[in-house]
Amino acid sequence: MFLINWFYDILNYLGLRHKNAKILFLGLNNAGKTTLLHVLRDNRVVQHMPTQHPTSEEIQMCGVTFRTFDLGGHKLVRSVWRNYFPCVDGVIFLVDSACPERFPEAHKELMALLTEDCLRTVPFAILGNKIDLPGAASEDELRNALGLCYTTGKGKPAARGRTTAGTNQGQVGKGEERPVEVFMCSVIRRMGYSEGFRWLSQYV
């Protein structure tokens, strides 16, 4: 009963209560996707092997269906990402903010996702994970590295004519039909990612 009440509360806190959403967890390997899924599902941090195959969690409690898909991030695994794109409600894209040498690779994969026609209107929450580690990039540094100079904004969307973001020659620019925003977080310390989920829930 404690676990049910805890999960009910966390869904309410994240803005996902009474919603059915298919959310993809994407990003390079070692960005923290599986760790985030375990924290959300079990409220605990566990050591695990890198995700080699796509995994799905569907949890039904108190009338809530919360589906997540952790598709892994190794180069070979990324080739199957597009198989999961149909009917997606939102994307959580994690980046290891303490590994700047992989920012160009993360930028390339993110831009490929943002130019997928079937994801054209799907909201993206970019989580800059591992801000607890020494040398982690700031939000401005991560934005610049990923080409996310213009994004939707972290407040509630306007009822009409909301500000959105999309791709423009490899960058995210103004005036397109896709909500995109950046949130810095530490999954291990349970910091920051809930703001990203709450923001995403406004668009799903």
ROSE-4610 file (N, C-alpha, C; in Angstrom, 1 decimal, always signed):
// ROSE-4610
residu = [M/M/M/F/F/F/L/L/L/I/I/I/N/N/N/W/W/W/F/F/F/Y/Y/Y/D/D/D/I/I/I/L/L/L/N/N/N/Y/Y/Y/L/L/L/G/G/G/L/L/L/R/R/R/H/H/H/K/K/K/N/N/N/A/A/A/K/K/K/I/I/I/L/L/L/F/F/F/L/L/L/G/G/G/L/L/L/N/N/N/N/N/N/A/A/A/G/G/G/K/K/K/T/T/T/T/T/T/L/L/L/L/L/L/H/H/H/V/V/V/L/L/L/R/R/R/D/D/D/N/N/N/R/R/R/V/V/V/V/V/V/Q/Q/Q/H/H/H/M/M/M/P/P/P/T/T/T/Q/Q/Q/H/H/H/P/P/P/T/T/T/S/S/S/E/E/E/E/E/E/I/I/I/Q/Q/Q/M/M/M/C/C/C/G/G/G/V/V/V/T/T/T/F/F/F/R/R/R/T/T/T/F/F/F/D/D/D/L/L/L/G/G/G/G/G/G/H/H/H/K/K/K/L/L/L/V/V/V/R/R/R/S/S/S/V/V/V/W/W/W/R/R/R/N/N/N/Y/Y/Y/F/F/F/P/P/P/C/C/C/V/V/V/D/D/D/G/G/G/V/V/V/I/I/I/F/F/F/L/L/L/V/V/V/D/D/D/S/S/S/A/A/A/C/C/C/P/P/P/E/E/E/R/R/R/F/F/F/P/P/P/E/E/E/A/A/A/H/H/H/K/K/K/E/E/E/L/L/L/M/M/M/A/A/A/L/L/L/L/L/L/T/T/T/E/E/E/D/D/D/C/C/C/L/L/L/R/R/R/T/T/T/V/V/V/P/P/P/F/F/F/A/A/A/I/I/I/L/L/L/G/G/G/N/N/N/K/K/K/I/I/I/D/D/D/L/L/L/P/P/P/G/G/G/A/A/A/A/A/A/S/S/S/E/E/E/D/D/D/E/E/E/L/L/L/R/R/R/N/N/N/A/A/A/L/L/L/G/G/G/L/L/L/C/C/C/Y/Y/Y/T/T/T/T/T/T/G/G/G/K/K/K/G/G/G/K/K/K/P/P/P/A/A/A/A/A/A/R/R/R/G/G/G/R/R/R/T/T/T/T/T/T/A/A/A/G/G/G/T/T/T/N/N/N/Q/Q/Q/G/G/G/Q/Q/Q/V/V/V/G/G/G/K/K/K/G/G/G/E/E/E/E/E/E/R/R/R/P/P/P/V/V/V/E/E/E/V/V/V/F/F/F/M/M/M/C/C/C/S/S/S/V/V/V/I/I/I/R/R/R/R/R/R/M/M/M/G/G/G/Y/Y/Y/S/S/S/E/E/E/G/G/G/F/F/F/R/R/R/W/W/W/L/L/L/S/S/S/Q/Q/Q/Y/Y/Y/V/V/V]
num = [1/1/1/2/2/2/3/3/3/4/4/4/5/5/5/6/6/6/7/7/7/8/8/8/9/9/9/10/10/10/11/11/11/12/12/12/13/13/13/14/14/14/15/15/15/16/16/16/17/17/17/18/18/18/19/19/19/20/20/20/21/21/21/22/22/22/23/23/23/24/24/24/25/25/25/26/26/26/27/27/27/28/28/28/29/29/29/30/30/30/31/31/31/32/32/32/33/33/33/34/34/34/35/35/35/36/36/36/37/37/37/38/38/38/39/39/39/40/40/40/41/41/41/42/42/42/43/43/43/44/44/44/45/45/45/46/46/46/47/47/47/48/48/48/49/49/49/50/50/50/51/51/51/52/52/52/53/53/53/54/54/54/55/55/55/56/56/56/57/57/57/58/58/58/59/59/59/60/60/60/61/61/61/62/62/62/63/63/63/64/64/64/65/65/65/66/66/66/67/67/67/68/68/68/69/69/69/70/70/70/71/71/71/72/72/72/73/73/73/74/74/74/75/75/75/76/76/76/77/77/77/78/78/78/79/79/79/80/80/80/81/81/81/82/82/82/83/83/83/84/84/84/85/85/85/86/86/86/87/87/87/88/88/88/89/89/89/90/90/90/91/91/91/92/92/92/93/93/93/94/94/94/95/95/95/96/96/96/97/97/97/98/98/98/99/99/99/100/100/100/101/101/101/102/102/102/103/103/103/104/104/104/105/105/105/106/106/106/107/107/107/108/108/108/109/109/109/110/110/110/111/111/111/112/112/112/113/113/113/114/114/114/115/115/115/116/116/116/117/117/117/118/118/118/119/119/119/120/120/120/121/121/121/122/122/122/123/123/123/124/124/124/125/125/125/126/126/126/127/127/127/128/128/128/129/129/129/130/130/130/131/131/131/132/132/132/133/133/133/134/134/134/135/135/135/136/136/136/137/137/137/138/138/138/139/139/139/140/140/140/141/141/141/142/142/142/143/143/143/144/144/144/145/145/145/146/146/146/147/147/147/148/148/148/149/149/149/150/150/150/151/151/151/152/152/152/153/153/153/154/154/154/155/155/155/156/156/156/157/157/157/158/158/158/159/159/159/160/160/160/161/161/161/162/162/162/163/163/163/164/164/164/165/165/165/166/166/166/167/167/167/168/168/168/169/169/169/170/170/170/171/171/171/172/172/172/173/173/173/174/174/174/175/175/175/176/176/176/177/177/177/178/178/178/179/179/179/180/180/180/181/181/181/182/182/182/183/183/183/184/184/184/185/185/185/186/186/186/187/187/187/188/188/188/189/189/189/190/190/190/191/191/191/192/192/192/193/193/193/194/194/194/195/195/195/196/196/196/197/197/197/198/198/198/199/199/199/200/200/200/201/201/201/202/202/202/203/203/203/204/204/204]
x = [+0.8/+0.0/+0.9/+2.0/+2.9/+3.4/+3.8/+4.3/+3.2/+2.0/+0.9/+0.7/+0.6/+0.4/+1.5/+2.8/+3.9/+3.9/+3.6/+3.5/+2.4/+1.3/+0.1/+0.5/+1.2/+1.7/+2.7/+3.6/+4.7/+4.1/+3.1/+2.4/+1.7/+1.1/+0.4/+1.3/+2.5/+3.5/+4.1/+4.3/+4.9/+3.9/+2.6/+1.6/+1.1/+1.3/+0.9/-0.3/-0.9/-2.0/-3.2/-4.0/-5.2/-4.8/-3.5/-3.1/-2.5/-2.7/-2.1/-1.1/+0.2/+1.2/+2.3/+2.7/+3.8/+5.0/+6.0/+7.1/+8.4/+9.2/+10.5/+11.6/+12.5/+13.7/+14.8/+15.4/+16.4/+17.7/+18.8/+20.0/+21.2/+22.4/+23.5/+23.6/+24.4/+24.6/+25.3/+25.0/+25.6/+25.1/+24.0/+23.4/+22.5/+22.0/+21.2/+19.8/+19.4/+18.1/+17.5/+18.2/+17.8/+17.7/+18.7/+18.7/+17.5/+17.1/+15.9/+14.7/+14.6/+13.4/+13.3/+14.4/+14.4/+14.0/+14.4/+14.1/+12.6/+12.0/+10.6/+9.8/+10.2/+9.4/+9.5/+10.8/+11.0/+11.5/+11.7/+12.2/+13.5/+14.4/+15.7/+16.7/+17.9/+19.0/+19.7/+19.9/+20.5/+21.6/+22.6/+23.7/+23.1/+23.4/+22.9/+23.8/+23.7/+24.5/+23.9/+24.7/+24.2/+23.1/+22.0/+20.9/+21.3/+21.1/+21.5/+20.3/+19.1/+17.9/+16.8/+15.9/+14.8/+14.0/+13.7/+12.8/+11.6/+10.5/+9.3/+8.8/+8.3/+7.6/+6.2/+5.2/+3.9/+3.3/+3.0/+2.6/+1.2/+0.3/-1.1/-1.4/-1.7/-2.1/-3.1/-4.1/-5.1/-5.7/-5.9/-6.5/-5.5/-4.2/-3.2/-2.4/-2.3/-1.4/-0.2/+1.0/+2.2/+3.2/+3.4/+4.2/+5.5/+6.6/+7.9/+8.7/+9.5/+10.3/+11.8/+12.6/+14.0/+14.7/+15.1/+15.6/+17.1/+17.8/+19.2/+19.9/+21.2/+21.9/+23.1/+23.5/+24.7/+24.4/+25.5/+25.3/+24.5/+24.7/+24.0/+22.5/+22.2/+20.8/+20.1/+20.7/+20.0/+19.3/+19.8/+19.2/+17.7/+17.3/+15.9/+15.1/+15.6/+14.8/+13.5/+13.7/+12.6/+11.4/+11.7/+10.6/+9.6/+10.0/+9.1/+8.5/+8.8/+8.3/+6.8/+6.1/+4.7/+3.9/+3.0/+2.1/+2.8/+4.0/+4.7/+4.1/+3.9/+3.4/+4.4/+5.6/+6.7/+8.0/+9.1/+10.5/+11.2/+11.9/+12.9/+14.2/+15.0/+16.3/+17.4/+18.1/+19.1/+20.5/+21.2/+22.6/+23.5/+24.6/+25.6/+26.3/+25.9/+26.4/+27.9/+28.3/+29.7/+30.7/+30.2/+31.0/+31.0/+31.7/+31.6/+32.1/+33.0/+33.6/+32.6/+31.5/+30.4/+29.3/+29.4/+28.3/+28.1/+29.2/+28.9/+28.1/+28.4/+27.6/+26.2/+26.0/+24.6/+23.9/+24.6/+23.9/+23.5/+24.4/+24.0/+22.8/+22.7/+21.6/+20.3/+20.4/+19.2/+18.7/+19.6/+19.1/+18.5/+19.0/+18.4/+16.9/+16.7/+15.4/+14.5/+15.0/+14.2/+13.8/+14.5/+14.1/+13.3/+13.0/+12.1/+10.7/+10.2/+8.8/+7.8/+7.9/+6.8/+6.9/+8.0/+8.2/+8.0/+7.5/+7.5/+6.9/+5.8/+5.1/+5.2/+6.0/+6.2/+7.1/+6.6/+7.4/+8.7/+9.8/+11.1/+11.5/+11.7/+12.3/+13.8/+14.7/+16.1/+16.6/+17.1/+17.6/+19.1/+19.8/+21.2/+21.5/+21.8/+22.0/+23.4/+23.6/+24.8/+25.5/+24.6/+25.1/+25.8/+25.7/+26.3/+27.8/+28.3/+29.7/+30.5/+31.8/+32.7/+32.9/+32.9/+33.1/+31.9/+30.8/+29.5/+29.3/+28.7/+28.4/+27.3/+27.3/+26.2/+25.0/+23.9/+22.8/+23.1/+23.7/+24.1/+25.1/+26.1/+27.1/+26.4/+25.5/+24.9/+24.0/+23.3/+22.4/+23.3/+24.4/+25.2/+25.8/+26.2/+26.7/+25.7/+24.4/+23.4/+22.6/+23.0/+22.3/+20.9/+20.7/+19.3/+19.3/+19.6/+19.6/+18.3/+17.2/+15.9/+15.0/+14.3/+13.4/+12.1/+11.2/+9.8/+9.6/+10.4/+10.1/+9.6/+9.9/+9.6/+8.3/+7.6/+6.3/+5.2/+4.0/+2.8/+2.6/+2.2/+2.0/+0.8/+0.8/-0.3/-1.5/-2.7/-3.8/-3.9/-3.4/-3.4/-2.0/-1.5/-0.3/+0.9/+1.0/+2.1/+3.4/+4.4/+5.8/+6.3/+6.8/+7.3/+8.7/+9.3/+10.6/+10.7/+11.6/+11.8/+13.1/+13.4/+14.7/+14.8/+16.0/+16.3/+17.8/+18.1/+19.5/+20.4/+19.9/+20.7/+20.6/+19.8/+19.6/+18.1/+17.8/+16.4/+16.1/+15.1/+14.8/+13.4/+13.0/+11.6/+10.6/+9.4/+8.3/+7.9/+8.4/+8.0/+7.0/+6.5/+5.4/+5.8/+7.0/+7.4/+7.9/+7.3/+7.8/+9.1/+10.1/+11.4/+11.9/+12.4/+13.0/+14.1/+15.0/+16.2/+16.1/+16.4/+16.3/+17.6/+18.3/+19.5/+19.1/+19.7/+19.3/+20.4/+20.1/+20.9/+20.0/+19.9/+19.0/+19.4/+20.7/+21.2/+20.8/+20.9/+20.5/+19.0/+18.3/+16.8/+16.5/+17.3/+17.2/+16.9/+15.9/+15.7/+14.8/+14.8/+14.1/+12.6/+12.1/+10.6/+10.1/+10.9/+10.5/+10.3/+11.2/+11.1/+9.8/+9.5/+8.3/+7.0/+7.0/+5.9/+5.7/+6.8/+6.7/+6.1/+6.7/+6.3/+4.8/+4.3/+2.9/+1.9/+2.4/+1.5/+1.2/+2.0/+1.8/+1.4/+1.2/+0.8/-0.6]
y = [-1.2/+0.0/+1.3/+1.2/+2.4/+2.7/+1.6/+1.8/+2.4/+1.9/+2.4/+3.9/+4.2/+5.6/+6.5/+6.0/+6.7/+7.0/+6.0/+6.1/+7.1/+6.9/+7.8/+9.3/+9.5/+10.9/+11.4/+10.5/+11.0/+11.3/+10.5/+10.8/+12.2/+12.4/+13.6/+14.8/+14.6/+15.6/+15.9/+14.9/+15.1/+15.5/+15.6/+16.0/+14.9/+13.7/+12.6/+11.8/+12.2/+11.5/+11.7/+10.6/+10.6/+10.8/+10.5/+10.6/+9.3/+9.0/+7.8/+8.4/+8.1/+8.7/+7.7/+7.7/+6.8/+7.8/+7.5/+8.4/+7.6/+8.1/+7.4/+8.1/+7.2/+7.7/+7.5/+8.5/+8.4/+9.2/+8.9/+9.6/+8.6/+9.1/+8.2/+7.2/+6.2/+5.2/+6.0/+5.6/+6.1/+7.5/+7.9/+9.2/+9.2/+8.0/+7.9/+7.5/+7.0/+6.7/+5.5/+4.4/+3.3/+3.7/+4.4/+4.9/+5.7/+6.6/+7.4/+6.6/+5.6/+4.7/+3.9/+3.5/+2.7/+3.7/+4.9/+5.9/+6.1/+6.3/+6.6/+5.4/+4.2/+3.0/+2.5/+2.5/+1.9/+2.8/+4.1/+5.1/+4.7/+4.1/+3.7/+3.7/+3.9/+4.0/+2.6/+2.0/+0.7/+0.7/-0.2/-0.4/-1.4/-1.2/-2.1/-2.1/-3.1/-3.2/-2.3/-1.8/-0.9/-1.6/-0.9/-1.4/-1.9/-3.2/-3.7/-3.8/-4.0/-4.2/-3.2/-2.8/-1.9/-2.6/-1.9/-2.4/-1.5/-2.0/-1.3/-1.5/-0.5/-0.6/+0.0/-0.8/-0.3/-0.5/+0.5/+0.4/+0.9/+0.1/+0.5/+0.6/+1.7/+1.9/+3.0/+2.8/+3.8/+4.4/+3.6/+4.1/+4.8/+4.7/+5.5/+4.5/+4.7/+3.9/+4.8/+4.4/+5.2/+4.3/+4.5/+3.7/+4.4/+3.7/+4.3/+3.2/+3.7/+2.8/+3.3/+2.5/+2.7/+2.0/+2.7/+2.1/+1.9/+2.2/+2.1/+3.2/+3.3/+4.4/+4.0/+2.7/+2.3/+2.5/+2.7/+3.0/+2.0/+0.7/-0.3/-0.3/+0.0/+0.0/+1.2/+2.3/+3.5/+3.2/+2.2/+1.9/+1.5/+1.0/+0.5/+1.6/+2.8/+3.8/+4.1/+4.3/+4.7/+3.7/+2.5/+1.5/+1.9/+2.7/+3.1/+4.5/+5.2/+6.5/+6.7/+5.8/+6.0/+6.1/+7.0/+7.2/+7.6/+8.2/+8.7/+10.0/+10.2/+11.4/+12.4/+11.9/+12.8/+12.0/+12.8/+12.3/+12.9/+12.1/+12.5/+12.2/+13.2/+13.0/+13.4/+12.4/+12.6/+12.8/+13.7/+14.0/+14.0/+13.4/+13.4/+14.7/+15.6/+17.0/+17.0/+15.9/+15.9/+15.2/+15.0/+14.3/+15.2/+16.4/+17.3/+16.7/+15.8/+15.2/+14.5/+14.1/+13.4/+14.4/+15.6/+16.6/+16.6/+16.6/+16.6/+15.4/+14.2/+13.0/+13.1/+13.7/+13.9/+14.9/+15.9/+16.9/+16.3/+15.5/+14.8/+13.9/+13.1/+12.3/+13.1/+14.1/+14.9/+15.6/+16.2/+16.8/+15.8/+14.6/+13.6/+13.3/+13.3/+13.0/+14.2/+15.4/+16.6/+16.8/+16.1/+16.2/+15.0/+14.1/+13.0/+13.5/+13.2/+13.8/+13.3/+12.0/+11.5/+12.0/+12.7/+13.3/+14.8/+15.3/+16.8/+17.6/+17.1/+17.9/+17.3/+16.3/+15.6/+16.5/+16.8/+17.6/+16.8/+17.6/+17.0/+17.8/+17.0/+17.5/+17.0/+18.0/+17.6/+17.7/+16.6/+16.5/+16.5/+17.5/+17.5/+16.9/+15.6/+14.8/+15.0/+14.5/+14.4/+15.8/+16.7/+18.0/+18.0/+16.9/+16.7/+16.4/+16.0/+15.7/+16.9/+16.8/+17.9/+18.2/+19.4/+19.7/+19.6/+19.4/+19.3/+20.6/+20.6/+21.8/+22.6/+23.9/+24.7/+24.5/+25.1/+25.0/+25.8/+26.9/+27.7/+26.9/+26.3/+25.5/+24.4/+23.7/+22.5/+23.0/+24.1/+24.6/+25.0/+25.6/+26.0/+24.7/+23.7/+22.5/+21.7/+21.8/+21.0/+21.9/+23.1/+24.0/+24.3/+24.4/+24.8/+26.2/+27.1/+28.5/+29.1/+28.6/+29.1/+27.9/+28.0/+26.9/+27.5/+26.6/+27.0/+27.9/+27.7/+28.3/+27.4/+27.6/+26.7/+27.0/+28.0/+28.3/+27.5/+27.8/+27.1/+27.7/+26.8/+27.3/+28.2/+29.1/+30.0/+29.2/+29.6/+28.9/+29.0/+30.2/+30.4/+30.9/+30.5/+31.0/+30.7/+29.5/+29.3/+29.3/+29.7/+29.7/+28.3/+27.9/+26.6/+26.7/+25.5/+25.5/+24.3/+24.5/+23.4/+23.5/+22.8/+22.7/+23.8/+24.3/+25.3/+25.2/+24.5/+24.4/+23.8/+22.7/+22.1/+22.7/+23.8/+24.3/+24.4/+24.6/+24.8/+26.3/+26.7/+28.1/+28.4/+29.6/+30.1/+29.8/+29.6/+29.6/+28.3/+27.2/+25.9/+25.3/+24.1/+23.5/+22.5/+22.6/+21.5/+22.2/+21.8/+22.3/+21.5/+22.3/+21.8/+22.6/+22.0/+22.7/+21.9/+22.6/+22.1/+22.2/+21.1/+21.1/+20.4/+21.0/+20.4/+19.6/+18.4/+17.5/+16.6/+15.9/+14.8/+13.7/+12.7/+11.6/+10.9/+10.7/+10.1/+10.9/+12.2/+13.1/+13.4/+12.9/+13.2/+14.7/+15.4/+16.8/+17.1/+18.0/+18.7/+18.0/+16.6/+15.9/+16.1/+16.3/+16.4/+17.6/+18.7/+19.9/+19.6/+18.8/+18.4/+17.6/+16.7/+15.9/+16.7/+17.6/+18.5/+19.4/+19.9/+20.7/+19.8/+18.6/+17.7/+17.4/+17.2/+16.8/+17.8/+19.1/+20.1/+19.9/+19.1/+18.9/+17.5/+16.6/+15.2/+15.0]
z = [+0.0/+0.0/+0.0/+0.7/+0.7/-0.7/-1.4/-2.8/-3.7/-3.5/-4.4/-4.1/-2.8/-2.4/-2.9/-2.8/-3.2/-4.7/-5.5/-6.9/-7.3/-6.6/-6.9/-6.7/-5.6/-5.2/-6.2/-6.7/-7.6/-8.9/-9.4/-10.7/-10.6/-9.4/-9.2/-9.2/-8.6/-8.5/-9.8/-10.6/-12.0/-13.0/-12.6/-13.6/-14.5/-14.2/-15.1/-14.6/-13.5/-13.0/-13.9/-14.1/-15.0/-16.5/-16.8/-18.2/-18.6/-19.9/-20.5/-21.5/-21.3/-22.1/-22.4/-23.7/-24.2/-24.3/-23.4/-23.3/-23.6/-24.5/-24.8/-24.0/-23.4/-22.8/-23.8/-24.4/-25.4/-24.9/-25.6/-25.3/-25.5/-25.4/-25.5/-24.4/-24.5/-23.4/-22.3/-21.1/-19.8/-19.5/-20.1/-19.8/-18.6/-18.2/-17.0/-17.2/-18.4/-18.7/-17.9/-17.7/-16.9/-15.5/-15.0/-13.6/-13.3/-14.2/-14.0/-14.0/-14.9/-14.9/-13.6/-13.0/-11.7/-10.6/-10.6/-9.6/-9.6/-10.8/-11.0/-10.6/-10.9/-10.7/-9.3/-8.7/-7.4/-6.3/-6.7/-5.8/-5.2/-6.0/-5.5/-6.7/-6.3/-7.3/-7.2/-8.4/-8.4/-9.5/-9.2/-10.2/-11.2/-12.5/-13.5/-14.7/-15.5/-16.7/-17.8/-18.7/-19.8/-20.5/-20.9/-21.6/-23.0/-23.3/-24.6/-25.5/-24.9/-25.7/-25.2/-26.0/-25.6/-24.5/-23.5/-22.4/-22.2/-21.8/-21.6/-20.2/-19.5/-18.2/-18.4/-18.0/-18.0/-16.6/-15.9/-14.5/-14.4/-13.9/-13.7/-12.2/-11.7/-10.3/-10.2/-9.4/-9.1/-10.4/-11.4/-12.6/-13.5/-13.3/-14.1/-14.9/-16.1/-17.0/-17.4/-16.9/-17.2/-17.9/-19.2/-20.0/-20.3/-20.1/-20.5/-21.3/-22.2/-23.0/-23.0/-22.4/-22.3/-23.4/-24.5/-25.7/-25.8/-24.7/-24.7/-25.5/-25.4/-26.1/-26.9/-26.8/-27.6/-29.1/-29.9/-31.3/-32.0/-31.8/-32.5/-32.1/-30.8/-30.3/-30.9/-31.2/-31.7/-33.0/-33.7/-35.0/-34.9/-33.7/-33.6/-33.0/-32.6/-32.0/-32.8/-34.2/-35.0/-35.0/-34.6/-34.5/-33.5/-32.5/-31.4/-31.6/-32.7/-32.8/-33.0/-33.7/-33.9/-32.6/-32.6/-31.4/-30.1/-30.3/-29.1/-28.6/-27.3/-26.7/-26.3/-25.9/-25.5/-25.5/-25.5/-25.5/-24.3/-23.5/-22.5/-23.1/-23.4/-24.0/-23.0/-22.5/-21.4/-22.0/-21.4/-21.8/-20.5/-20.6/-19.5/-19.5/-18.6/-18.6/-18.1/-17.6/-17.1/-18.1/-19.3/-20.3/-21.6/-21.6/-22.7/-24.0/-23.9/-25.1/-26.0/-25.4/-26.1/-26.5/-26.2/-26.6/-28.1/-28.9/-30.4/-30.8/-30.3/-30.6/-30.1/-28.9/-28.4/-29.3/-29.7/-30.6/-31.9/-32.5/-33.8/-33.6/-32.6/-32.4/-32.1/-31.3/-31.0/-32.2/-33.1/-34.3/-35.3/-35.3/-36.1/-35.6/-34.3/-33.8/-34.1/-34.0/-34.2/-35.6/-36.6/-38.0/-38.5/-37.6/-37.9/-38.1/-39.3/-39.6/-38.7/-38.2/-37.4/-35.9/-35.6/-34.3/-34.4/-35.5/-35.8/-34.7/-34.1/-33.1/-31.7/-31.5/-30.2/-29.3/-28.1/-27.2/-26.7/-26.6/-26.1/-24.8/-23.8/-22.5/-22.5/-22.6/-22.6/-21.1/-20.6/-19.2/-19.3/-18.8/-18.6/-17.3/-17.3/-16.1/-15.5/-14.2/-13.5/-13.2/-12.9/-12.5/-11.1/-10.4/-9.1/-9.3/-10.5/-10.7/-11.0/-10.5/-10.8/-12.3/-12.7/-14.1/-15.0/-14.4/-15.2/-15.9/-17.1/-17.8/-17.2/-17.4/-16.9/-18.0/-17.7/-18.6/-19.9/-19.8/-21.0/-21.8/-21.2/-21.9/-22.7/-22.0/-22.6/-23.8/-23.6/-24.7/-25.9/-25.7/-26.8/-27.5/-26.7/-27.3/-28.1/-27.7/-28.4/-29.4/-29.6/-30.5/-30.1/-28.8/-28.3/-27.8/-28.7/-28.3/-28.0/-28.7/-28.5/-28.2/-27.0/-26.6/-26.2/-25.8/-25.5/-24.3/-23.3/-22.0/-21.0/-19.7/-18.7/-18.0/-18.4/-17.8/-18.5/-18.1/-18.7/-20.1/-21.0/-22.4/-22.5/-23.3/-23.5/-24.2/-23.9/-24.5/-26.0/-26.5/-27.9/-28.3/-29.5/-30.0/-29.1/-28.5/-27.6/-28.3/-27.5/-28.0/-28.1/-29.3/-29.4/-30.1/-30.2/-30.8/-31.8/-32.8/-33.8/-34.4/-35.4/-36.0/-37.1/-37.2/-38.3/-38.6/-39.7/-40.1/-39.0/-38.3/-37.3/-35.9/-35.8/-34.5/-34.2/-32.9/-32.5/-32.6/-33.3/-33.5/-33.1/-33.4/-33.0/-34.2/-33.8/-34.7/-35.2/-34.8/-35.3/-34.3/-34.6/-33.9/-32.8/-32.3/-31.3/-30.0/-28.9/-27.6/-27.3/-26.9/-26.5/-25.4/-24.3/-23.2/-22.6/-21.9/-21.2/-19.7/-19.0/-17.6/-17.1/-16.2/-15.6/-14.4/-14.2/-13.1/-12.6/-11.6/-11.1/-10.6/-11.5/-11.1/-9.8/-9.6/-8.4/-7.2/-7.2/-6.1/-6.1/-7.1/-7.2/-7.3/-8.2/-8.4/-9.8/-10.0/-11.3/-12.3/-12.4/-13.4/-13.3/-12.1/-11.9/-12.6/-12.6/-13.4/-14.8/-15.4/-16.8/-17.0/-16.1/-16.3/-16.2/-15.2/-15.1/-16.3/-16.9/-18.1/-19.2/-19.4/-20.5/-20.4/-19.1/-18.9/-19.5/-19.6/-20.2/-21.6/-22.3/-23.8/-24.2/-23.2/-23.6/-23.2]
